[in-house]
Structures are given as structure tokens and as C-alpha cells.
């Protein structure tokens, strides 16, 4: 799972999505979370890795996890 903890501090709409980088490819989460001026704590579950395979210790350790501003 990914855990996002964020808020916006400017005007306008902001949405974020989790990102998993595996094998040099960025996989952006399918759900965009709308931020408010209060903190948003959101969990996204990934029962399989981004390419649809079973998670292994090796690919979890090799992957990079982050967040992307969608709008």
C-alpha cells in the first residue's frame, strides 16, 4: 500500500496520485485524491505490483514510491 499525507497551501484545485517506479517506468495510481487546506491521509492498496505480478521482496526493494501532482 502507499500512504499519502498532504495538504494544499495555495488557491485553486490540486489533486495528487501515488506513483510507483518499477524498472525505470512510472506507474501513476488510477485514483486522484483532491487536496484541501487540511491534511489528507489516504491509503491506496496494491495487491499486485504495477505490472500485475505478485509482489516479491526483490521488486519492493528495487521499486521507488512517490507522489505526483495531477492537477
C-alpha positions as CSV (number, residue, x, y, z in Angstrom):
1,X,0.0,0.0,0.0
2,X,1.0,3.6,-0.4
3,X,0.3,6.2,2.2
4,X,-0.2,9.8,1.1
5,X,-0.2,12.6,3.7
6,X,-0.6,16.1,2.1
7,X,-2.4,19.4,2.0
8,X,-2.5,22.3,-0.3
9,X,-1.4,25.8,0.6
10,X,-2.4,27.8,-2.5
11,X,-5.5,28.8,-4.4
12,X,-7.1,26.5,-6.9
13,X,-7.7,22.8,-7.1
14,X,-5.0,20.3,-6.5
15,X,-5.1,16.5,-7.0
16,X,-2.4,14.0,-6.3
17,X,-1.8,10.3,-7.1
18,X,0.7,7.8,-5.9
19,X,3.5,6.8,-8.2
20,X,5.4,3.5,-8.3
21,X,8.6,3.4,-10.4
22,X,9.4,-0.1,-11.4
23,X,12.1,-1.0,-13.9
24,X,12.5,2.7,-14.9
25,X,8.8,3.1,-15.7
26,X,6.5,5.3,-13.7
27,X,3.1,3.8,-12.9
28,X,0.7,6.5,-11.7
29,X,-2.1,5.4,-9.5
30,X,-5.6,5.2,-11.0
31,X,-7.2,7.3,-8.3
32,X,-6.6,11.1,-7.9
33,X,-7.1,12.5,-4.4
34,X,-8.3,16.0,-4.1
35,X,-6.4,18.1,-1.6
36,X,-7.9,20.6,0.8
37,X,-6.2,23.1,3.2
38,X,-6.3,20.4,5.9
39,X,-4.1,17.3,5.8
40,X,-5.4,14.4,3.7
41,X,-4.2,11.0,4.8
42,X,-5.0,8.4,2.1
43,X,-4.0,4.8,1.6
44,X,-4.1,3.0,-1.8
45,X,-3.8,-0.7,-1.8
46,X,-1.8,-2.6,-4.4
47,X,-2.5,-6.4,-4.0
48,X,-0.3,-6.9,-7.2
49,X,2.7,-4.9,-8.4
50,X,2.2,-2.3,-11.2
51,X,2.7,-4.9,-14.0
52,X,0.2,-7.3,-12.4
53,X,2.7,-9.8,-10.9
54,X,2.9,-11.0,-7.3
55,X,5.0,-8.7,-5.1
56,X,8.4,-10.1,-4.1
57,X,10.9,-8.8,-1.6
58,X,13.2,-8.0,-4.5
59,X,10.8,-5.9,-6.5
60,X,9.6,-4.0,-3.4
61,X,13.2,-3.2,-2.5
62,X,14.1,-2.1,-6.1
63,X,10.9,0.0,-6.6
64,X,10.7,3.7,-5.8
65,X,7.5,5.2,-4.4
66,X,6.3,8.8,-4.6
67,X,3.5,11.2,-5.4
68,X,2.6,13.2,-8.5
69,X,0.5,16.4,-8.8
70,X,-2.2,15.5,-11.3
71,X,-3.9,18.9,-11.5
